[in-house]
Amino acid sequence: MMFTVEETNFMSYFDISSREALIRDMKTTPLSDMDNEMAEMLYSLVQRLEKMTDEEFDALCIAPDFLVD
């Protein structure tokens, strides 16, 4: 499953130690702290992450784009 640079950057602000930790952290983030576009991205990402396997998640490189060559 591929993620855009924006989605990867967004996920990197959360606990990425595991797929479950990331989903939990994203679900407990108050939507009132986000604009509509970010809230929609968060909702979409949670849905996609829930459909992934842990092995697929472990193969991802989740880091802000300025840290990736």
Secondary structure, DSSP 8 states (H G I E B T S, - for coil): ----HHHHHHHTTS--SSHHHHHHHHHTS-GGGS-HHHHHHHHHHHHHHHHS-HHHHHT-----GGG--
